[in-house]
Amino acid sequence: MTKMRHILLTTDFSDNSIHAINYALELFTYAECEFHVLHVVKSSTFISDDLMQSKPTESLYSELISDAKVKLESLIETFKNKHNNLLHTFEPVVDYDNLIGSINQTVALHDIELIIMGTKGATNLEKIIFGSNTLRVFQRCHISVLAIPINCPIKQIKNVLFTTKYQSAYKLKDLSVLIDLAEHYDYKVDILHISEAKKIDSKQHVVQQELEVFFKNINHQFVLKSETTYLRTVLDYIKENDIELFTMMRKQHSFLEHLFLNHKTEQIAYNMQVPFLMMAFKDN
C-alpha cells in the first residue's frame, strides 16, 4: 500500500451511507488515499415547474446539482474534522444521472480501484431498495465493491473468509485488493471450499496451489466443507469463526450462469451482517 489509492465512496446522505464512509476512513487509516465521494441527484427530485422556472442564462445542470454540491462539501468537511487524517484527501463528485452510469464514469475518469458503499440490511421490506443499489453495483460495475452493513461495528478486522470453487485459475491482480489489505493489516484468511465431494480433484488442486503462492505472505488456511447448502454453510462459518470480512470473486459467466450467480449473491447480500467484498474478475 505504498502508492496512493483511489477509492470511490457513494452517499445519498442516509445513515447507512455515512456509516460506510466512516468505516472506510477507519479501514484505510494508515494508507494514502484520495476518496472520491459521489452523490447522484435523482431525476425524481425535481418536478417540471422547478425546471421551467430556471433562468435561461443559467446552466440547468449546475442548478440541478448546486444544492447537493453544497451539502456534499459540508459532509466532507465533517469527515475531515472527525478523522483529521493527513493521508486522506477528498474529491466531491455530484452527478445528475443514474447510479450505475455515474459510478462507471467516475471509475473510468479517476482510475478507481475500489468502490465502498453502505447497505441497509436483510428485511423483505428493504429488499427492493437494497437490490436497486448495492446489488446492481455488484452486477454492473467492473471493479471490486466493498459493501458495509448498517449494523456492522467499526472495528479492526482480524479474520477474513474467502470462498472459492477452485474452478479456474486466478490472476494476482484479481485478488490484489484482498491481498494488499491482508498483508498490510495482518489479516488471517480462511479459504473455504464448499462441495458435496469429500475432497478436491486434481484440477482443483492446481488452483489451490496457485492460491497458496498468492497468499504466501499471509496467515491463511484452506478449509473444505462437505455441504450442500452454500448460504447456510457460509453464514454458520462466519458466526462460528468470528469472521469480520467476507469476500468472494465475481467471475464472467454465460447468461444462465449469470442468473444463478446473481441469485446466490442476492441470498448472501441480504443475510450478510459483516462487510462483504465482491472482487471483480478481469479478462485482460
Backbone torsions as a table, in degrees:
resi	resn	phi	psi	omega
1	MET	NA	39.4	-179.4
2	THR	-81.5	-29.2	179.7
3	LYS	-81.7	158.5	175.2
4	MET	-69.4	134.3	178.5
5	ARG	-96.3	141.6	176.0
6	HIS	-110.3	112.5	-173.0
7	ILE	-122.1	136.9	178.6
8	LEU	-99.9	123.8	174.8
9	LEU	-110.8	132.4	178.6
10	THR	-106.8	144.1	177.5
11	THR	-146.5	140.0	168.7
12	ASP	-114.9	16.8	-179.1
13	PHE	70.8	12.1	177.7
14	SER	-80.3	164.6	180.0
15	ASP	-60.6	-40.0	-176.7
16	ASN	-69.2	-33.9	178.4
17	SER	-73.2	-36.9	177.4
18	ILE	-67.4	-39.9	176.2
19	HIS	-60.0	-41.9	-179.5
20	ALA	-64.7	-38.3	178.6
21	ILE	-67.1	-43.8	176.3
22	ASN	-60.0	-39.6	177.8
23	TYR	-61.6	-45.9	-178.9
24	ALA	-61.8	-42.2	-178.4
25	LEU	-67.2	-33.0	175.3
26	GLU	-73.9	-41.3	-179.2
27	LEU	-59.0	-40.4	-177.1
28	PHE	-104.7	32.4	-178.1
29	THR	-51.6	-42.6	-172.8
30	TYR	-103.2	18.5	178.7
31	ALA	-115.8	141.5	176.5
32	GLU	-76.6	116.5	-173.3
33	CYS	-134.6	144.3	163.8
34	GLU	-109.3	115.9	-179.9
35	PHE	-96.0	121.2	175.1
36	HIS	-96.3	110.9	-173.0
37	VAL	-99.3	111.1	-171.9
38	LEU	-103.3	128.6	168.9
39	HIS	-123.3	128.7	-179.8
40	VAL	-105.7	121.0	177.5
41	VAL	-80.7	120.6	-179.2
42	LYS	-77.7	144.8	-179.4
43	SER	-62.9	-28.9	-179.0
44	SER	-70.6	-10.2	179.4
45	THR	-66.3	-24.9	-174.8
46	PHE	-116.6	147.8	174.3
47	ILE	-108.7	165.4	-172.6
48	SER	-61.1	-34.4	179.9
49	ASP	-61.5	-37.6	178.2
50	ASP	-61.4	-40.9	-178.0
51	LEU	-71.7	-37.5	-178.0
52	MET	-67.1	-28.0	-177.7
53	GLN	-82.7	-3.5	179.4
54	SER	-63.3	137.9	179.1
55	LYS	-69.7	139.2	-177.6
56	PRO	-58.8	-27.7	-176.5
57	THR	-83.6	-11.2	-177.7
58	GLU	-90.3	150.1	173.4
59	SER	-74.1	120.8	-178.9
60	LEU	-60.3	-40.6	180.0
61	TYR	-61.1	-46.3	-179.1
62	SER	-62.0	-38.9	-179.9
63	GLU	-66.6	-38.7	-178.6
64	LEU	-64.1	-35.4	-173.6
65	ILE	-102.1	-4.2	-171.6
66	SER	-62.1	-46.6	-179.4
67	ASP	-63.4	-42.0	179.9
68	ALA	-65.3	-35.7	-179.6
69	LYS	-65.0	-42.4	177.7
70	VAL	-62.4	-43.9	-179.4
71	LYS	-64.8	-40.5	-179.4
72	LEU	-67.3	-43.6	179.4
73	GLU	-62.9	-36.2	176.9
74	SER	-65.5	-41.1	178.6
75	LEU	-63.6	-42.5	178.9
76	ILE	-61.8	-40.0	177.1
77	GLU	-61.0	-37.2	177.2
78	THR	-61.4	-44.7	178.9
79	PHE	-64.6	-41.6	179.2
80	LYS	-59.7	-45.9	-178.4
81	ASN	-68.3	-36.2	-177.9
82	LYS	-71.3	-44.6	-172.8
83	HIS	-95.2	-28.7	173.6
84	ASN	46.3	55.6	-174.5
85	ASN	-113.6	114.3	-178.0
86	LEU	-69.6	-14.9	178.6
87	LEU	-79.9	-11.4	-173.7
88	HIS	-109.4	131.2	170.3
89	THR	-120.5	156.8	-173.9
90	PHE	-129.7	139.9	177.6
91	GLU	-127.1	109.7	177.8
92	PRO	-73.0	138.4	177.6
93	VAL	-132.3	117.6	176.3
94	VAL	-117.3	131.0	-177.0
95	ASP	-135.1	154.0	176.1
96	TYR	-115.8	91.9	-169.3
97	ASP	-166.0	-171.7	169.3
98	ASN	-88.3	157.0	-172.7
99	LEU	-58.1	-49.2	-176.3
100	ILE	-63.9	-44.0	178.8
101	GLY	-60.7	-42.8	179.6
102	SER	-65.6	-42.8	180.0
103	ILE	-63.0	-49.1	-178.1
104	ASN	-62.6	-36.0	178.2
105	GLN	-67.5	-43.6	179.8
106	THR	-65.6	-40.5	177.6
107	VAL	-58.7	-45.7	-177.9
108	ALA	-68.3	-39.3	-176.2
109	LEU	-71.7	-31.6	-169.9
110	HIS	-119.5	13.9	177.0
111	ASP	53.6	46.4	-179.0
112	ILE	-68.4	137.7	179.4
113	GLU	-109.4	-13.3	-178.2
114	LEU	-153.8	137.3	173.8
115	ILE	-107.1	132.2	175.5
116	ILE	-122.5	128.7	-178.2
117	MET	-146.5	159.2	-179.8
118	GLY	-89.4	156.6	175.0
119	THR	-128.6	152.0	-175.0
120	LYS	-87.4	-30.6	-179.3
121	GLY	132.1	-161.1	-161.6
122	ALA	-116.5	6.8	-178.0
123	THR	-74.0	152.9	-179.0
124	ASN	-61.5	-34.3	-179.3
125	LEU	-64.9	-31.0	-178.4
126	GLU	-92.6	-3.0	-172.9
127	LYS	-59.5	-43.3	-177.6
128	ILE	-66.0	-44.3	179.6
129	ILE	-62.3	-46.6	-178.8
130	PHE	-63.2	-44.0	-178.6
131	GLY	-64.2	-30.6	-176.5
132	SER	-79.9	-9.0	-179.6
133	ASN	-116.5	-83.5	-172.7
134	THR	-58.9	-44.7	-177.5
135	LEU	-65.2	-37.0	178.0
136	ARG	-67.6	-34.8	176.6
137	VAL	-67.4	-42.7	175.1
138	PHE	-53.3	-45.0	-169.1
139	GLN	-84.4	-28.4	-169.2
140	ARG	-116.5	-7.5	176.1
141	CYS	-100.6	153.6	-165.6
142	HIS	-108.3	15.1	174.7
143	ILE	-128.4	174.2	-176.0
144	SER	-68.3	146.4	-177.1
145	VAL	-128.2	130.4	174.4
146	LEU	-110.6	115.8	-178.8
147	ALA	-102.4	130.2	-176.3
148	ILE	-112.3	114.1	177.1
149	PRO	-64.9	147.6	-177.2
150	ILE	-61.5	-32.0	-175.7
151	ASN	-94.6	11.4	-179.3
152	CYS	-84.1	122.6	179.9
153	PRO	-68.9	147.9	176.6
154	ILE	-85.3	107.5	-178.6
155	LYS	-152.2	167.6	-179.6
156	GLN	-67.3	134.8	177.2
157	ILE	-84.6	134.0	176.1
158	LYS	-121.9	-41.8	-173.7
159	ASN	-115.7	127.7	-176.5
160	VAL	-123.2	140.8	175.2
161	LEU	-113.0	125.4	175.8
162	PHE	-121.3	120.8	-179.8
163	THR	-100.2	144.9	-179.2
164	THR	-149.2	150.2	174.8
165	LYS	-98.5	-6.3	-175.7
166	TYR	55.7	34.0	-175.4
167	GLN	-84.7	-34.1	-178.8
168	SER	-146.8	159.9	-174.7
169	ALA	-67.2	145.2	174.5
170	TYR	-96.6	156.2	169.0
171	LYS	-105.2	148.9	-178.8
172	LEU	-57.1	-38.9	-177.7
173	LYS	-68.0	-26.1	177.0
174	ASP	-64.4	-33.0	-175.7
175	LEU	-101.5	5.7	-169.2
176	SER	-60.8	-37.3	-179.6
177	VAL	-61.5	-48.4	179.9
178	LEU	-65.6	-46.4	-177.0
179	ILE	-63.9	-42.8	179.1
180	ASP	-61.1	-45.7	179.2
181	LEU	-64.2	-46.4	-176.8
182	ALA	-63.2	-42.2	179.5
183	GLU	-68.7	-40.8	-175.1
184	HIS	-72.2	-38.6	-174.6
185	TYR	-109.0	7.9	174.7
186	ASP	60.1	49.1	175.1
187	TYR	-73.7	152.1	166.2
188	LYS	-99.1	125.9	-174.9
189	VAL	-113.3	121.6	172.4
190	ASP	-96.3	121.4	-178.5
191	ILE	-100.2	104.1	-169.6
192	LEU	-102.5	128.5	173.6
193	HIS	-115.1	124.2	-179.2
194	ILE	-111.2	122.8	-176.4
195	SER	-156.4	153.8	174.0
196	GLU	-70.2	-25.4	179.9
197	ALA	-71.1	153.4	-178.8
198	LYS	-82.7	-16.7	179.4
199	LYS	-152.3	165.7	179.7
200	ILE	-87.4	155.1	179.9
201	ASP	-89.1	-178.0	-173.5
202	SER	-64.8	-39.8	178.9
203	LYS	-66.1	-41.4	177.9
204	GLN	-65.5	-33.6	179.3
205	HIS	-63.9	-36.7	177.9
206	VAL	-61.6	-44.8	178.8
207	VAL	-63.7	-41.0	178.3
208	GLN	-60.5	-41.0	178.6
209	GLN	-65.1	-35.1	176.3
210	GLU	-65.5	-40.9	177.3
211	LEU	-64.6	-35.0	177.6
212	GLU	-57.9	-39.9	178.6
213	VAL	-68.2	-44.8	-178.8
214	PHE	-61.5	-36.4	-175.1
215	PHE	-98.6	18.4	-173.1
216	LYS	-60.8	-29.6	-179.2
217	ASN	-95.8	12.0	-175.3
218	ILE	-121.9	139.7	173.1
219	ASN	-67.5	110.9	-174.4
220	HIS	-146.1	162.9	173.6
221	GLN	-147.6	149.7	175.9
222	PHE	-96.2	131.6	-177.1
223	VAL	-126.2	133.8	175.8
224	LEU	-115.4	125.1	175.4
225	LYS	-116.1	118.0	179.3
226	SER	-87.2	88.0	-175.8
227	GLU	-137.4	165.8	179.2
228	THR	-107.9	-19.9	-177.0
229	THR	-105.6	106.2	-176.1
230	TYR	-62.8	-53.4	-173.8
231	LEU	-61.2	-50.0	-178.2
232	ARG	-62.5	-38.8	178.9
233	THR	-63.4	-42.6	178.9
234	VAL	-63.7	-48.6	-177.1
235	LEU	-64.3	-39.4	177.4
236	ASP	-65.0	-41.5	-179.3
237	TYR	-63.3	-42.5	178.9
238	ILE	-58.9	-46.0	-178.1
239	LYS	-68.2	-43.4	-174.2
240	GLU	-75.3	-20.8	-174.8
241	ASN	-117.1	16.9	177.1
242	ASP	52.7	44.3	179.6
243	ILE	-72.5	133.9	-179.0
244	GLU	-112.4	-5.7	175.9
245	LEU	-150.5	126.5	176.3
246	PHE	-108.7	136.5	-179.3
247	THR	-142.0	148.6	176.3
248	MET	-149.2	166.8	-178.2
249	MET	-102.2	132.2	172.7
250	ARG	-95.6	114.4	-178.2
251	LYS	-105.5	167.8	177.4
252	GLN	-80.4	133.2	-175.9
253	HIS	-135.0	167.6	170.7
254	SER	-68.1	171.4	-176.6
255	PHE	-59.3	-46.4	-178.5
256	LEU	-66.6	-41.2	177.7
257	GLU	-65.8	-34.0	178.9
258	HIS	-63.0	-42.9	177.6
259	LEU	-61.1	-42.4	179.5
260	PHE	-65.3	-43.6	-179.1
261	LEU	-61.5	-44.5	-179.9
262	ASN	-60.1	-41.4	179.6
263	HIS	-61.5	-44.3	-179.9
264	LYS	-65.2	-41.6	179.7
265	THR	-62.2	-42.5	177.8
266	GLU	-60.3	-45.7	-179.9
267	GLN	-56.4	-45.4	-179.3
268	ILE	-67.1	-48.2	-174.6
269	ALA	-62.1	-39.5	-178.9
270	TYR	-66.6	-26.2	-174.9
271	ASN	-103.1	-3.5	-172.3
272	MET	-77.7	130.1	177.9
273	GLN	-111.1	0.2	177.5
274	VAL	-121.4	161.9	176.8
275	PRO	-53.7	141.6	-172.8
276	PHE	-123.8	110.7	179.5
277	LEU	-99.6	112.6	175.6
278	MET	-98.6	106.7	-177.4
279	MET	-85.9	138.2	-177.3
280	ALA	-86.4	138.4	175.4
281	PHE	-97.0	127.8	-178.2
282	LYS	-108.3	135.8	-178.7
283	ASP	-78.2	-19.1	-177.7
284	ASN	-130.9	NA	NA
